[in-house]
Amino acid sequence: MRTVLAGDLGGTKCRFALVSEDFGVHAVQKVLTVRDRGAFLASLDAALSAILASIPAGMEPPLACGFGTAGVIPADGRSIDRAPNLPLDGFPLAAHVEQRFRVPTTLLNDGRASAWGEFLRGHAAGLDPLLCLFFGTGIGIGLIVGGRPYAGGSNAAGEIGHTTFVPGGRLCPCGGRGHFEAYCGGRAITEQAAERLGPLPGGERWTVGALVRAAGGSDAGATAARAILAEAETAACALVENACTLLNPRAVVLGGGVLDGWPQLAARITAHVQASTSTLIHDGLRFAPTLGGSDAILWGAAAATGRLFAAHR
Protein backbone atom coordinates (compact mmCIF):
# COMPACT_ATOMS: atom_id res chain seq x y z
CA MET A 1 0.00 0.00 0.00
CA ARG A 2 1.32 3.45 -0.92
CA THR A 3 2.16 5.93 1.85
CA VAL A 4 3.46 9.41 2.53
CA LEU A 5 4.95 11.00 5.63
CA ALA A 6 2.76 13.73 7.08
CA GLY A 7 3.10 16.23 9.89
CA ASP A 8 0.95 18.63 11.89
CA LEU A 9 3.18 21.47 13.14
CA GLY A 10 1.32 23.37 15.83
CA GLY A 11 2.19 26.12 18.26
CA THR A 12 1.88 23.81 21.29
CA LYS A 13 2.67 20.35 19.91
CA CYS A 14 3.56 18.57 16.69
CA ARG A 15 2.32 15.22 15.42
CA PHE A 16 3.87 13.11 12.69
CA ALA A 17 2.71 9.87 11.05
CA LEU A 18 2.76 7.62 8.04
CA VAL A 19 -0.48 8.13 6.08
CA SER A 20 -1.65 5.33 3.78
CA GLU A 21 -3.87 5.61 0.72
CA ASP A 22 -6.86 4.25 2.68
CA PHE A 23 -6.56 7.26 5.06
CA GLY A 24 -4.90 5.15 7.74
CA VAL A 25 -2.63 6.97 10.19
CA HIS A 26 0.28 4.81 11.36
CA ALA A 27 3.42 4.96 13.51
CA VAL A 28 2.40 8.23 15.15
CA GLN A 29 5.05 10.37 16.84
CA LYS A 30 4.21 13.37 19.06
CA VAL A 31 6.59 16.08 20.29
CA LEU A 32 6.13 19.32 22.18
CA THR A 33 6.79 22.51 20.23
CA VAL A 34 9.85 24.30 21.53
CA ARG A 35 10.88 27.84 20.61
CA ASP A 36 14.55 27.04 19.92
CA ARG A 37 15.07 26.25 16.23
CA GLY A 38 17.87 23.74 16.72
CA ALA A 39 15.95 21.80 19.33
CA PHE A 40 12.79 21.92 17.23
CA LEU A 41 14.54 20.52 14.15
CA ALA A 42 16.24 17.82 16.21
CA SER A 43 12.88 16.62 17.56
CA LEU A 44 11.33 16.74 14.06
CA ASP A 45 14.20 14.69 12.60
CA ALA A 46 13.97 12.16 15.43
CA ALA A 47 10.21 11.77 14.95
CA LEU A 48 10.50 11.17 11.21
CA SER A 49 13.38 8.75 11.72
CA ALA A 50 11.32 6.76 14.22
CA ILE A 51 8.42 6.51 11.75
CA LEU A 52 10.67 5.34 8.94
CA ALA A 53 12.10 2.69 11.25
CA SER A 54 8.63 1.28 12.00
CA ILE A 55 6.80 1.08 8.67
CA PRO A 56 4.05 -1.55 9.08
CA ALA A 57 4.21 -4.75 7.06
CA GLY A 58 2.53 -4.49 3.69
CA MET A 59 3.17 -0.77 3.31
CA GLU A 60 5.60 0.83 0.90
CA PRO A 61 8.21 3.39 1.96
CA PRO A 62 6.80 6.93 1.73
CA LEU A 63 6.63 8.54 -1.69
CA ALA A 64 6.69 12.08 -0.31
CA CYS A 65 6.30 14.20 2.80
CA GLY A 66 3.67 16.86 3.52
CA PHE A 67 3.41 19.20 6.50
CA GLY A 68 0.41 21.18 7.61
CA THR A 69 1.94 24.06 9.54
CA ALA A 70 0.94 27.21 11.32
CA GLY A 71 2.04 30.34 9.50
CA VAL A 72 2.04 31.81 6.00
CA ILE A 73 3.60 29.65 3.26
CA PRO A 74 5.14 31.37 0.19
CA ALA A 75 3.79 30.22 -3.19
CA ASP A 76 6.68 27.79 -3.74
CA GLY A 77 5.66 25.78 -0.65
CA ARG A 78 9.25 25.53 0.56
CA SER A 79 9.42 27.59 3.77
CA ILE A 80 7.31 29.47 6.32
CA ASP A 81 7.26 33.21 5.84
CA ARG A 82 5.58 34.10 9.12
CA ALA A 83 5.13 31.61 11.96
CA PRO A 84 4.52 33.47 15.23
CA ASN A 85 4.20 30.23 17.27
CA LEU A 86 7.05 28.27 15.60
CA PRO A 87 10.84 28.94 15.46
CA LEU A 88 10.87 28.60 11.67
CA ASP A 89 10.44 32.06 10.13
CA GLY A 90 12.16 31.98 6.74
CA PHE A 91 13.73 28.57 7.34
CA PRO A 92 13.87 26.29 4.23
CA LEU A 93 12.05 23.44 5.95
CA ALA A 94 11.19 21.52 2.77
CA ALA A 95 14.84 21.45 1.70
CA HIS A 96 15.87 20.39 5.22
CA VAL A 97 13.57 17.35 5.12
CA GLU A 98 14.48 16.46 1.55
CA GLN A 99 18.20 16.49 2.33
CA ARG A 100 17.81 14.24 5.35
CA PHE A 101 15.10 11.84 4.23
CA ARG A 102 15.28 11.90 0.41
CA VAL A 103 11.57 12.45 -0.20
CA PRO A 104 9.96 15.42 -2.00
CA THR A 105 8.38 17.68 0.61
CA THR A 106 5.43 20.07 0.48
CA LEU A 107 4.33 22.64 3.07
CA LEU A 108 0.71 23.70 3.45
CA ASN A 109 -0.92 26.08 5.90
CA ASP A 110 -2.46 23.95 8.65
CA GLY A 111 -5.90 25.52 8.30
CA ARG A 112 -5.98 24.59 4.63
CA ALA A 113 -4.64 21.13 5.39
CA SER A 114 -7.41 20.62 7.97
CA ALA A 115 -10.07 21.83 5.56
CA TRP A 116 -8.81 19.53 2.80
CA GLY A 117 -8.82 16.58 5.17
CA GLU A 118 -12.34 17.38 6.39
CA PHE A 119 -13.53 17.80 2.80
CA LEU A 120 -12.10 14.41 1.83
CA ARG A 121 -13.29 12.41 4.85
CA GLY A 122 -15.02 14.52 7.53
CA HIS A 123 -18.60 15.09 8.68
CA ALA A 124 -19.03 17.71 5.93
CA ALA A 125 -17.23 15.72 3.22
CA GLY A 126 -17.97 16.90 -0.30
CA LEU A 127 -19.83 20.08 0.69
CA ASP A 128 -18.43 22.93 -1.39
CA PRO A 129 -17.61 25.69 -0.53
CA LEU A 130 -16.51 24.33 2.84
CA LEU A 131 -15.26 26.68 5.57
CA CYS A 132 -13.23 25.23 8.44
CA LEU A 133 -12.29 27.24 11.52
CA PHE A 134 -9.98 25.90 14.21
CA PHE A 135 -9.55 27.68 17.53
CA GLY A 136 -6.27 26.36 18.90
CA THR A 137 -3.14 28.10 20.16
CA GLY A 138 -3.85 30.46 17.28
CA ILE A 139 -6.76 30.51 14.84
CA GLY A 140 -6.66 28.40 11.71
CA ILE A 141 -8.94 28.70 8.70
CA GLY A 142 -9.34 26.74 5.51
CA LEU A 143 -11.71 27.35 2.62
CA ILE A 144 -12.35 24.66 0.03
CA VAL A 145 -13.58 25.95 -3.33
CA GLY A 146 -13.94 23.63 -6.31
CA GLY A 147 -12.55 20.73 -4.29
CA ARG A 148 -9.24 22.39 -3.40
CA PRO A 149 -8.02 24.85 -0.74
CA TYR A 150 -8.33 28.49 -1.72
CA ALA A 151 -4.84 30.04 -1.69
CA GLY A 152 -5.23 33.68 -2.74
CA GLY A 153 -3.03 35.67 -5.08
CA SER A 154 0.26 34.96 -3.29
CA ASN A 155 -0.65 31.83 -1.31
CA ALA A 156 -1.30 33.96 1.78
CA ALA A 157 -5.10 33.79 2.01
CA GLY A 158 -6.78 32.79 5.23
CA GLU A 159 -5.01 34.55 8.09
CA ILE A 160 -8.35 35.49 9.61
CA GLY A 161 -6.94 35.40 13.14
CA HIS A 162 -4.79 38.37 12.19
CA THR A 163 -7.65 40.53 10.99
CA THR A 164 -8.73 43.28 13.36
CA PHE A 165 -11.30 42.88 16.11
CA VAL A 166 -10.36 45.92 18.25
CA PRO A 167 -8.40 48.64 16.41
CA GLY A 168 -5.27 49.43 18.42
CA GLY A 169 -6.20 46.78 20.98
CA ARG A 170 -4.36 43.97 22.72
CA LEU A 171 -0.94 42.92 21.42
CA CYS A 172 -1.07 39.82 19.20
CA PRO A 173 1.74 37.22 19.08
CA CYS A 174 2.40 38.35 15.50
CA GLY A 175 3.28 41.86 16.75
CA GLY A 176 0.10 43.53 15.52
CA ARG A 177 -2.61 44.95 17.75
CA GLY A 178 -6.25 44.15 18.20
CA HIS A 179 -6.32 40.97 16.12
CA PHE A 180 -8.94 38.29 16.73
CA GLU A 181 -6.23 35.84 17.78
CA ALA A 182 -5.35 38.13 20.70
CA TYR A 183 -8.91 37.71 22.03
CA CYS A 184 -10.12 34.21 21.14
CA GLY A 185 -6.96 32.23 20.40
CA GLY A 186 -6.13 29.64 23.06
CA ARG A 187 -2.79 31.19 23.90
CA ALA A 188 -4.39 34.60 24.46
CA ILE A 189 -7.19 33.15 26.62
CA THR A 190 -4.81 31.29 28.91
CA GLU A 191 -2.44 34.28 29.13
CA GLN A 192 -5.37 36.38 30.29
CA ALA A 193 -6.20 33.74 32.88
CA ALA A 194 -2.63 33.76 34.24
CA GLU A 195 -2.51 37.55 34.29
CA ARG A 196 -5.90 38.16 35.91
CA LEU A 197 -6.28 35.08 38.11
CA GLY A 198 -2.69 34.28 39.04
CA PRO A 199 -1.08 30.83 38.96
CA LEU A 200 -2.99 27.62 39.49
CA PRO A 201 -2.27 25.57 42.64
CA GLY A 202 0.74 23.32 42.28
CA GLY A 203 2.23 25.40 39.52
CA GLU A 204 -0.03 23.92 36.83
CA ARG A 205 -0.42 25.94 33.64
CA TRP A 206 -3.77 27.40 32.75
CA THR A 207 -5.78 25.65 30.05
CA VAL A 208 -9.07 26.71 28.52
CA GLY A 209 -10.74 23.78 30.26
CA ALA A 210 -9.35 24.87 33.62
CA LEU A 211 -10.67 28.38 33.01
CA VAL A 212 -14.14 27.03 32.18
CA ARG A 213 -14.12 25.06 35.43
CA ALA A 214 -12.99 28.13 37.37
CA ALA A 215 -15.85 30.14 35.87
CA GLY A 216 -18.34 27.79 37.52
CA GLY A 217 -17.50 29.02 41.05
CA SER A 218 -18.91 31.88 43.04
CA ASP A 219 -15.82 33.79 44.19
CA ALA A 220 -14.03 36.78 42.68
CA GLY A 221 -11.84 34.48 40.61
CA ALA A 222 -14.92 32.93 39.02
CA THR A 223 -16.22 36.38 38.10
CA ALA A 224 -12.92 37.19 36.40
CA ALA A 225 -12.92 33.83 34.62
CA ARG A 226 -16.42 34.46 33.28
CA ALA A 227 -15.34 37.89 32.02
CA ILE A 228 -12.39 36.38 30.12
CA LEU A 229 -14.64 33.75 28.54
CA ALA A 230 -17.32 36.31 27.67
CA GLU A 231 -14.77 38.45 25.83
CA ALA A 232 -13.43 35.40 23.97
CA GLU A 233 -16.94 34.29 23.05
CA THR A 234 -17.82 37.72 21.66
CA ALA A 235 -14.70 37.69 19.50
CA ALA A 236 -15.18 34.11 18.27
CA CYS A 237 -18.82 34.72 17.37
CA ALA A 238 -17.97 37.92 15.49
CA LEU A 239 -15.17 36.17 13.60
CA VAL A 240 -17.39 33.32 12.38
CA GLU A 241 -20.26 35.68 11.56
CA ASN A 242 -17.92 37.83 9.45
CA ALA A 243 -16.45 34.81 7.68
CA CYS A 244 -19.86 33.33 6.84
CA THR A 245 -21.17 36.66 5.56
CA LEU A 246 -18.10 37.20 3.41
CA LEU A 247 -17.68 33.67 2.05
CA ASN A 248 -21.22 32.19 2.01
CA PRO A 249 -20.14 28.57 2.61
CA ARG A 250 -22.42 25.54 2.36
CA ALA A 251 -20.98 24.16 5.59
CA VAL A 252 -18.78 25.23 8.49
CA VAL A 253 -16.57 22.83 10.43
CA LEU A 254 -15.56 23.99 13.92
CA GLY A 255 -12.70 22.46 15.86
CA GLY A 256 -9.50 23.02 17.80
CA GLY A 257 -8.23 22.78 21.35
CA VAL A 258 -10.25 25.76 22.59
CA LEU A 259 -13.48 23.94 21.69
CA ASP A 260 -12.17 20.72 23.22
CA GLY A 261 -11.81 22.52 26.55
CA TRP A 262 -14.93 24.65 26.09
CA PRO A 263 -17.41 22.58 24.05
CA GLN A 264 -20.32 24.94 24.77
CA LEU A 265 -18.67 27.58 22.57
CA ALA A 266 -19.50 25.73 19.34
CA ALA A 267 -23.24 25.85 20.05
CA ARG A 268 -23.03 29.53 20.96
CA ILE A 269 -21.21 30.34 17.72
CA THR A 270 -23.79 28.41 15.72
CA ALA A 271 -26.71 30.19 17.40
CA HIS A 272 -25.05 33.58 16.91
CA VAL A 273 -24.52 33.05 13.18
CA GLN A 274 -28.10 31.85 12.74
CA ALA A 275 -29.40 34.94 14.55
CA SER A 276 -27.10 37.60 13.13
CA THR A 277 -26.69 36.81 9.43
CA SER A 278 -29.14 37.19 6.56
CA THR A 279 -31.42 34.36 5.49
CA LEU A 280 -29.40 33.87 2.31
CA ILE A 281 -26.33 33.15 4.44
CA HIS A 282 -27.73 30.89 7.14
CA ASP A 283 -30.62 29.03 5.50
CA GLY A 284 -29.31 25.55 4.79
CA LEU A 285 -25.92 26.36 6.31
CA ARG A 286 -24.64 23.26 8.04
CA PHE A 287 -22.38 23.36 11.10
CA ALA A 288 -20.36 20.25 11.86
CA PRO A 289 -17.67 19.25 14.36
CA THR A 290 -14.28 18.19 13.12
CA LEU A 291 -14.01 14.49 12.46
CA GLY A 292 -10.30 14.05 12.13
CA GLY A 293 -8.83 16.72 14.40
CA SER A 294 -5.09 16.37 13.91
CA ASP A 295 -5.75 13.45 11.56
CA ALA A 296 -7.54 15.86 9.21
CA ILE A 297 -4.38 17.97 9.01
CA LEU A 298 -2.38 14.85 8.20
CA TRP A 299 -4.87 13.80 5.49
CA GLY A 300 -4.78 17.28 3.96
CA ALA A 301 -0.99 17.48 4.10
CA ALA A 302 -0.85 14.06 2.44
CA ALA A 303 -3.26 15.22 -0.27
CA ALA A 304 -1.10 18.28 -0.92
CA THR A 305 1.83 16.08 -1.98
CA GLY A 306 -0.20 14.85 -4.96
CA ARG A 307 1.29 11.37 -4.45
CA LEU A 308 -1.32 9.47 -2.44
CA PHE A 309 -5.06 9.92 -2.90
CA ALA A 310 -6.16 9.06 -6.42
CA ALA A 311 -8.34 12.14 -6.95
CA HIS A 312 -5.43 14.47 -6.20
CA ARG A 313 -2.51 12.89 -8.12
Secondary structure per residue as TSV (DSSP state, phi and psi in degrees):
chain	resnum	aa	ss	phi	psi
A	1	M	-	360.0	135.6
A	2	R	-	-72.2	150.3
A	3	T	E	-142.9	163.1
A	4	V	E	-137.0	155.5
A	5	L	E	-79.0	142.9
A	6	A	E	-142.4	150.0
A	7	G	E	-139.7	148.3
A	8	D	E	-117.2	104.4
A	9	L	E	-98.2	104.4
A	10	G	-	-111.7	167.9
A	11	G	S	-72.2	-19.0
A	12	T	S	-108.9	-41.0
A	13	K	E	-148.8	162.3
A	14	C	E	-125.3	148.5
A	15	R	E	-136.6	131.4
A	16	F	E	-126.9	150.8
A	17	A	E	-163.2	168.2
A	18	L	E	-96.5	121.2
A	19	V	E	-105.2	129.1
A	20	S	E	-100.3	165.9
A	21	E	T	-68.3	-11.2
A	22	D	T	-95.4	18.0
A	23	F	S	71.6	13.3
A	24	G	-	-68.9	147.1
A	25	V	E	-120.5	115.3
A	26	H	E	-126.0	157.0
A	27	A	E	53.2	47.4
A	28	V	E	-67.1	136.7
A	29	Q	E	-124.5	134.5
A	30	K	E	-122.4	138.6
A	31	V	E	-139.4	150.7
A	32	L	E	-76.4	145.2
A	33	T	-	-79.7	123.5
A	34	V	-	-110.5	157.6
A	35	R	S	-90.3	-8.1
A	36	D	-	-87.7	126.2
A	37	R	H	-62.4	-45.7
A	38	G	H	-60.3	-45.1
A	39	A	H	-66.4	-38.0
A	40	F	H	-61.9	-48.6
A	41	L	H	-65.3	-35.7
A	42	A	H	-63.2	-41.9
A	43	S	H	-70.0	-36.2
A	44	L	H	-63.1	-47.7
A	45	D	H	-61.3	-41.3
A	46	A	H	-65.3	-39.2
A	47	A	H	-65.0	-45.9
A	48	L	H	-65.9	-38.5
A	49	S	H	-62.3	-40.6
A	50	A	H	-65.0	-37.8
A	51	I	H	-65.4	-45.7
A	52	L	H	-64.7	-24.9
A	53	A	T	-83.5	-4.3
A	54	S	T	-135.1	40.0
A	55	I	-	-67.0	125.2
A	56	P	-	-62.3	153.8
A	57	A	T	-59.6	140.1
A	58	G	T	88.6	-2.1
A	59	M	-	-112.0	140.9
A	60	E	-	-78.5	156.8
A	61	P	-	-58.6	152.4
A	62	P	-	-63.6	140.3
A	63	L	S	-82.6	-22.5
A	64	A	-	-164.7	178.5
A	65	C	E	-135.5	135.8
A	66	G	E	-131.7	136.3
A	67	F	E	-119.9	129.0
A	68	G	E	-92.2	120.9
A	69	T	E	-135.0	144.6
A	70	A	S	-60.4	147.8
A	71	G	S	110.7	175.5
A	72	V	B	-96.0	129.7
A	73	I	-	-105.3	122.8
A	74	P	-	-57.6	162.7
A	75	A	T	-59.3	-26.0
A	76	D	T	-78.4	-8.7
A	77	G	S	65.0	30.4
A	78	R	S	-109.8	-20.1
A	79	S	S	-148.9	-179.4
A	80	I	B	-116.2	119.5
A	81	D	S	-77.1	-39.0
A	82	R	B	-144.6	114.4
A	83	A	-	-135.2	82.6
A	84	P	T	-62.9	-20.7
A	85	N	T	-109.7	9.5
A	86	L	S	-132.3	149.7
A	87	P	S	-87.8	46.3
A	88	L	-	-128.2	15.2
A	89	D	B	-54.6	120.0
A	90	G	T	75.4	-1.5
A	91	F	-	-77.9	135.0
A	92	P	-	-76.9	72.5
A	93	L	H	-64.1	-40.2
A	94	A	H	-60.5	-45.1
A	95	A	H	-63.7	-38.2
A	96	H	H	-58.4	-47.9
A	97	V	H	-68.8	-41.0
A	98	E	H	-62.1	-39.7
A	99	Q	H	-66.8	-36.3
A	100	R	H	-87.3	-31.6
A	101	F	H	-121.0	-1.6
A	102	R	-	58.2	40.3
A	103	V	S	-131.9	138.5
A	104	P	-	-60.4	138.8
A	105	T	E	-127.4	136.4
A	106	T	E	-124.0	137.7
A	107	L	E	-108.2	140.8
A	108	L	E	-141.0	136.8
A	109	N	E	-52.3	137.6
A	110	D	H	-66.0	-31.3
A	111	G	H	-63.7	-42.0
A	112	R	H	-67.8	-40.0
A	113	A	H	-60.8	-44.0
A	114	S	H	-60.1	-46.8
A	115	A	H	-62.0	-41.1
A	116	W	H	-64.4	-43.1
A	117	G	H	-62.2	-43.2
A	118	E	H	-65.8	-36.7
A	119	F	H	-66.8	-35.8
A	120	L	H	-75.8	-34.6
A	121	R	H	-145.2	-1.0
A	122	G	S	-87.0	-170.6
A	123	H	T	-65.6	-23.1
A	124	A	T	-111.2	29.4
A	125	A	T	-55.9	132.5
A	126	G	T	84.0	-9.2
A	127	L	-	-80.0	127.3
A	128	D	S	-142.5	124.5
A	129	P	S	-71.3	144.7
A	130	L	E	-118.3	125.0
A	131	L	E	-107.2	126.7
A	132	C	E	-119.9	131.5
A	133	L	E	-127.6	128.4
A	134	F	E	-125.4	115.8
A	135	F	E	-96.4	96.1
A	136	G	S	-119.6	-141.2
A	137	T	S	-53.5	-45.4
A	138	G	S	-114.1	-157.3
A	139	I	E	-123.2	120.8
A	140	G	E	-104.8	148.6
A	141	I	E	-140.5	145.0
A	142	G	E	-141.9	138.5
A	143	L	E	-125.0	120.9
A	144	I	E	-97.6	123.9
A	145	V	E	-131.6	125.1
A	146	G	T	64.0	28.6
A	147	G	T	85.1	1.7
A	148	R	E	-136.2	156.9
A	149	P	E	-64.7	137.2
A	150	Y	-	-77.4	129.9
A	151	A	-	-108.4	-24.7
A	152	G	-	84.4	178.6
A	153	G	T	-67.1	-31.4
A	154	S	T	-128.0	27.1
A	155	N	S	67.5	20.8
A	156	A	-	-112.6	9.9
A	157	A	T	-67.3	147.5
A	158	G	T	108.2	0.8
A	159	E	-	-80.9	60.4
A	160	I	G	-66.9	-27.0
A	161	G	G	-65.4	-18.2
A	162	H	G	-108.1	21.2
A	163	T	S	-88.9	166.3
A	164	T	B	-92.2	129.1
A	165	F	S	-101.0	-45.9
A	166	V	S	-127.4	104.2
A	167	P	T	-54.1	128.1
A	168	G	T	71.0	13.9
A	169	G	-	-81.8	-147.4
A	170	R	S	-57.7	145.3
A	171	L	B	-67.8	132.0
A	172	C	-	-95.7	153.3
A	173	P	T	-55.6	-24.2
A	174	C	T	-77.8	-9.8
A	175	G	S	102.0	-13.7
A	176	G	-	-80.3	178.3
A	177	R	B	-125.4	141.8
A	178	G	S	78.3	11.7
A	179	H	B	-73.0	154.4
A	180	F	T	-54.2	-39.5
A	181	E	H	-60.1	-27.9
A	182	A	H	-76.4	-5.3
A	183	Y	H	-120.5	-32.7
A	184	C	H	-130.2	11.1
A	185	G	S	-76.7	150.5
A	186	G	H	-61.0	-39.6
A	187	R	H	-62.0	-43.6
A	188	A	H	-65.5	-40.4
A	189	I	H	-62.8	-45.9
A	190	T	H	-72.8	-30.4
A	191	E	H	-65.7	-38.7
A	192	Q	H	-63.5	-39.0
A	193	A	H	-62.2	-45.6
A	194	A	H	-64.4	-39.5
A	195	E	H	-71.2	-40.6
A	196	R	H	-95.2	-22.2
A	197	L	H	-113.5	-10.6
A	198	G	-	80.5	-179.9
A	199	P	-	-71.6	154.1
A	200	L	-	-76.6	154.9
A	201	P	G	-57.5	141.3
A	202	G	G	78.3	8.4
A	203	G	G	75.2	12.2
A	204	E	-	-65.7	149.4
A	205	R	-	-84.9	145.0
A	206	W	-	-64.7	140.5
A	207	T	-	-124.4	165.7
A	208	V	H	-62.5	-40.1
A	209	G	H	-60.9	-40.8
A	210	A	H	-64.7	-36.8
A	211	L	H	-67.2	-40.3
A	212	V	H	-61.6	-42.0
A	213	R	H	-65.1	-40.4
A	214	A	H	-63.5	-32.4
A	215	A	T	-69.4	-14.8
A	216	G	T	-82.7	-2.8
A	217	G	S	-83.6	-167.4
A	218	S	S	-128.2	8.5
A	219	D	S	-94.8	-175.8
A	220	A	H	-63.6	-35.1
A	221	G	H	-62.8	-37.8
A	222	A	H	-65.2	-38.6
A	223	T	H	-62.3	-43.3
A	224	A	H	-65.8	-39.6
A	225	A	H	-62.2	-42.4
A	226	R	H	-64.6	-36.0
A	227	A	H	-65.5	-40.8
A	228	I	H	-62.7	-45.5
A	229	L	H	-66.5	-37.9
A	230	A	H	-63.3	-41.5
A	231	E	H	-63.9	-43.6
A	232	A	H	-64.6	-40.3
A	233	E	H	-63.1	-43.2
A	234	T	H	-59.0	-44.3
A	235	A	H	-66.1	-45.9
A	236	A	H	-63.2	-41.6
A	237	C	H	-65.0	-42.4
A	238	A	H	-63.2	-41.2
A	239	L	H	-61.2	-47.5
A	240	V	H	-70.2	-38.6
A	241	E	H	-58.1	-47.6
A	242	N	H	-60.4	-45.2
A	243	A	H	-64.2	-41.6
A	244	C	H	-67.1	-40.5
A	245	T	H	-65.4	-39.8
A	246	L	H	-73.1	-40.8
A	247	L	H	-104.3	-19.3
A	248	N	-	51.0	57.0
A	249	P	-	-75.0	162.4
A	250	R	S	-82.2	-26.3
A	251	A	E	-150.9	153.4
A	252	V	E	-126.7	125.9
A	253	V	E	-102.2	128.7
A	254	L	E	-113.8	134.4
A	255	G	E	-161.3	-170.7
A	256	G	S	111.5	163.5
A	257	G	H	-62.5	-31.2
A	258	V	H	-61.7	-43.4
A	259	L	H	-72.7	-27.5
A	260	D	H	-62.9	-41.6
A	261	G	H	-83.5	-15.8
A	262	W	-	-140.7	67.2
A	263	P	T	-62.8	-23.7
A	264	Q	H	-64.6	-22.2
A	265	L	H	-63.5	-36.1
A	266	A	H	-60.3	-43.9
A	267	A	H	-66.2	-35.3
A	268	R	H	-70.0	-37.8
A	269	I	H	-63.2	-46.9
A	270	T	H	-58.6	-47.7
A	271	A	H	-62.5	-39.0
A	272	H	H	-63.4	-46.4
A	273	V	H	-63.7	-41.5
A	274	Q	H	-62.2	-34.9
A	275	A	H	-85.3	-24.0
A	276	S	H	-110.1	-10.0
A	277	T	S	-104.6	166.5
A	278	S	-	-72.1	160.9
A	279	T	H	-57.4	-38.5
A	280	L	H	-61.1	-29.5
A	281	I	H	-81.0	-47.0
A	282	H	H	-98.3	-14.8
A	283	D	T	-67.4	121.7
A	284	G	T	81.2	-3.1
A	285	L	-	-70.9	127.0
A	286	R	E	-103.6	130.3
A	287	F	E	-103.5	137.2
A	288	A	E	-141.3	147.4
A	289	P	E	-76.8	158.9
A	290	T	-	-64.4	141.2
A	291	L	S	-92.5	-46.5
A	292	G	S	-89.2	-25.1
A	293	G	T	58.9	-126.4
A	294	S	H	-63.9	-30.5
A	295	D	H	-59.9	-36.9
A	296	A	H	-61.5	-39.4
A	297	I	H	-62.5	-42.2
A	298	L	H	-64.7	-42.2
A	299	W	H	-61.3	-44.7
A	300	G	H	-66.7	-40.0
A	301	A	H	-64.4	-37.2
A	302	A	H	-66.1	-42.2
A	303	A	H	-61.2	-36.8
A	304	A	H	-64.2	-23.6
A	305	T	T	-70.0	-22.0
A	306	G	T	71.1	11.6
A	307	R	S	-110.8	-2.1
A	308	L	S	-122.0	-66.5
A	309	F	S	-81.1	130.8
A	310	A	G	-55.9	-37.2
A	311	A	G	-71.5	-10.4
A	312	H	G	-123.1	12.8
A	313	R	-	-81.9	360.0
